[in-house]
Amino acid sequence: MYGYQCEYCVGIVRPKNVEREAFKHKTGFIILEDVVIGICDACGSRYYSAEILHAVHDIATGAKPYERTEEIPVAHLA
């Protein structure tokens, strides 16, 4: 699935298991834990499979259950 050239540089996108990855959805934020994503070994750009993006959408729309919620601090900069 990974192993292709990054679209932003000459690096190679490699699979990496990350502890937490946050996704912005039109209904809010979703955090996936212990997920394999693609990361460019040169510039660090992140790549997500269709399976991951569909899971984020399903969780955000309520089609798939989630395990827990967490509070996120919000503030304005003066």
Rosetta constraint file for C-alpha pairs under 8 A:
AtomPair CA 2 CA 13 HARMONIC 5.89 0.50
AtomPair CA 2 CA 14 HARMONIC 5.53 0.50
AtomPair CA 2 CA 15 HARMONIC 6.06 0.50
AtomPair CA 2 CA 38 HARMONIC 6.41 0.50
AtomPair CA 3 CA 12 HARMONIC 5.93 0.50
AtomPair CA 3 CA 13 HARMONIC 5.26 0.50
AtomPair CA 3 CA 14 HARMONIC 5.41 0.50
AtomPair CA 3 CA 15 HARMONIC 7.79 0.50
AtomPair CA 4 CA 12 HARMONIC 5.59 0.50
AtomPair CA 4 CA 13 HARMONIC 5.59 0.50
AtomPair CA 4 CA 14 HARMONIC 7.85 0.50
AtomPair CA 5 CA 9 HARMONIC 7.76 0.50
AtomPair CA 5 CA 10 HARMONIC 6.28 0.50
AtomPair CA 5 CA 11 HARMONIC 5.81 0.50
AtomPair CA 5 CA 12 HARMONIC 4.51 0.50
AtomPair CA 5 CA 13 HARMONIC 6.02 0.50
AtomPair CA 6 CA 10 HARMONIC 6.15 0.50
AtomPair CA 6 CA 11 HARMONIC 5.48 0.50
AtomPair CA 6 CA 12 HARMONIC 5.55 0.50
AtomPair CA 6 CA 13 HARMONIC 5.76 0.50
AtomPair CA 6 CA 40 HARMONIC 6.11 0.50
AtomPair CA 6 CA 45 HARMONIC 7.71 0.50
AtomPair CA 8 CA 43 HARMONIC 7.90 0.50
AtomPair CA 8 CA 45 HARMONIC 7.85 0.50
AtomPair CA 9 CA 42 HARMONIC 7.44 0.50
AtomPair CA 9 CA 43 HARMONIC 6.96 0.50
AtomPair CA 10 CA 42 HARMONIC 7.39 0.50
AtomPair CA 11 CA 40 HARMONIC 5.79 0.50
AtomPair CA 11 CA 41 HARMONIC 5.63 0.50
AtomPair CA 11 CA 42 HARMONIC 4.72 0.50
AtomPair CA 11 CA 43 HARMONIC 6.95 0.50
AtomPair CA 12 CA 40 HARMONIC 5.36 0.50
AtomPair CA 12 CA 41 HARMONIC 5.70 0.50
AtomPair CA 12 CA 42 HARMONIC 7.14 0.50
AtomPair CA 13 CA 38 HARMONIC 5.59 0.50
AtomPair CA 13 CA 39 HARMONIC 5.15 0.50
AtomPair CA 13 CA 40 HARMONIC 4.10 0.50
AtomPair CA 13 CA 41 HARMONIC 6.18 0.50
AtomPair CA 13 CA 47 HARMONIC 7.76 0.50
AtomPair CA 14 CA 38 HARMONIC 5.22 0.50
AtomPair CA 14 CA 39 HARMONIC 5.44 0.50
AtomPair CA 14 CA 40 HARMONIC 6.13 0.50
AtomPair CA 14 CA 41 HARMONIC 6.70 0.50
AtomPair CA 15 CA 36 HARMONIC 6.23 0.50
AtomPair CA 15 CA 37 HARMONIC 5.60 0.50
AtomPair CA 15 CA 38 HARMONIC 4.53 0.50
AtomPair CA 15 CA 39 HARMONIC 6.38 0.50
AtomPair CA 16 CA 36 HARMONIC 5.32 0.50
AtomPair CA 16 CA 37 HARMONIC 5.57 0.50
AtomPair CA 16 CA 38 HARMONIC 6.07 0.50
AtomPair CA 16 CA 39 HARMONIC 6.66 0.50
AtomPair CA 17 CA 34 HARMONIC 6.29 0.50
AtomPair CA 17 CA 35 HARMONIC 5.48 0.50
AtomPair CA 17 CA 36 HARMONIC 4.21 0.50
AtomPair CA 17 CA 37 HARMONIC 6.46 0.50
AtomPair CA 18 CA 33 HARMONIC 7.27 0.50
AtomPair CA 18 CA 34 HARMONIC 5.55 0.50
AtomPair CA 18 CA 35 HARMONIC 5.62 0.50
AtomPair CA 18 CA 36 HARMONIC 6.20 0.50
AtomPair CA 18 CA 37 HARMONIC 7.24 0.50
AtomPair CA 19 CA 33 HARMONIC 5.33 0.50
AtomPair CA 19 CA 34 HARMONIC 4.59 0.50
AtomPair CA 19 CA 35 HARMONIC 6.83 0.50
AtomPair CA 20 CA 31 HARMONIC 6.48 0.50
AtomPair CA 20 CA 32 HARMONIC 5.68 0.50
AtomPair CA 20 CA 33 HARMONIC 4.41 0.50
AtomPair CA 20 CA 34 HARMONIC 6.18 0.50
AtomPair CA 20 CA 35 HARMONIC 7.29 0.50
AtomPair CA 21 CA 31 HARMONIC 5.54 0.50
AtomPair CA 21 CA 32 HARMONIC 5.39 0.50
AtomPair CA 21 CA 33 HARMONIC 6.50 0.50
AtomPair CA 21 CA 35 HARMONIC 7.62 0.50
AtomPair CA 22 CA 29 HARMONIC 6.76 0.50
AtomPair CA 22 CA 30 HARMONIC 5.76 0.50
AtomPair CA 22 CA 31 HARMONIC 4.34 0.50
AtomPair CA 22 CA 32 HARMONIC 6.51 0.50
AtomPair CA 23 CA 29 HARMONIC 5.62 0.50
AtomPair CA 23 CA 30 HARMONIC 5.18 0.50
AtomPair CA 23 CA 31 HARMONIC 6.15 0.50
AtomPair CA 23 CA 32 HARMONIC 8.00 0.50
AtomPair CA 23 CA 56 HARMONIC 7.35 0.50
AtomPair CA 24 CA 28 HARMONIC 6.05 0.50
AtomPair CA 24 CA 29 HARMONIC 4.66 0.50
AtomPair CA 24 CA 30 HARMONIC 6.53 0.50
AtomPair CA 25 CA 29 HARMONIC 5.70 0.50
AtomPair CA 25 CA 30 HARMONIC 7.18 0.50
AtomPair CA 25 CA 56 HARMONIC 7.76 0.50
AtomPair CA 25 CA 57 HARMONIC 7.22 0.50
AtomPair CA 25 CA 60 HARMONIC 6.94 0.50
AtomPair CA 27 CA 60 HARMONIC 6.35 0.50
AtomPair CA 27 CA 61 HARMONIC 7.55 0.50
AtomPair CA 28 CA 60 HARMONIC 7.29 0.50
AtomPair CA 29 CA 60 HARMONIC 7.83 0.50
AtomPair CA 30 CA 56 HARMONIC 6.52 0.50
AtomPair CA 30 CA 59 HARMONIC 7.59 0.50
AtomPair CA 30 CA 60 HARMONIC 6.83 0.50
AtomPair CA 32 CA 56 HARMONIC 7.98 0.50
AtomPair CA 37 CA 46 HARMONIC 7.10 0.50
AtomPair CA 37 CA 47 HARMONIC 6.13 0.50
AtomPair CA 37 CA 48 HARMONIC 5.53 0.50
AtomPair CA 37 CA 49 HARMONIC 7.25 0.50
AtomPair CA 38 CA 46 HARMONIC 5.68 0.50
AtomPair CA 38 CA 47 HARMONIC 4.66 0.50
AtomPair CA 38 CA 48 HARMONIC 6.23 0.50
AtomPair CA 39 CA 44 HARMONIC 5.53 0.50
AtomPair CA 39 CA 45 HARMONIC 5.62 0.50
AtomPair CA 39 CA 46 HARMONIC 4.64 0.50
AtomPair CA 39 CA 47 HARMONIC 6.13 0.50
AtomPair CA 40 CA 44 HARMONIC 4.64 0.50
AtomPair CA 40 CA 45 HARMONIC 5.24 0.50
AtomPair CA 40 CA 46 HARMONIC 6.62 0.50
AtomPair CA 48 CA 52 HARMONIC 6.27 0.50
AtomPair CA 48 CA 53 HARMONIC 6.77 0.50
AtomPair CA 49 CA 53 HARMONIC 6.49 0.50
AtomPair CA 50 CA 54 HARMONIC 5.99 0.50
AtomPair CA 51 CA 55 HARMONIC 6.19 0.50
AtomPair CA 52 CA 56 HARMONIC 6.27 0.50
AtomPair CA 53 CA 57 HARMONIC 6.29 0.50
AtomPair CA 54 CA 58 HARMONIC 6.08 0.50
AtomPair CA 55 CA 59 HARMONIC 6.11 0.50
AtomPair CA 55 CA 64 HARMONIC 7.58 0.50
AtomPair CA 56 CA 60 HARMONIC 6.08 0.50
AtomPair CA 57 CA 61 HARMONIC 6.10 0.50
AtomPair CA 58 CA 62 HARMONIC 6.05 0.50
AtomPair CA 58 CA 63 HARMONIC 4.82 0.50
AtomPair CA 58 CA 64 HARMONIC 5.18 0.50
AtomPair CA 59 CA 63 HARMONIC 6.00 0.50
AtomPair CA 59 CA 64 HARMONIC 4.75 0.50
AtomPair CA 59 CA 65 HARMONIC 6.03 0.50
AtomPair CA 59 CA 66 HARMONIC 6.35 0.50
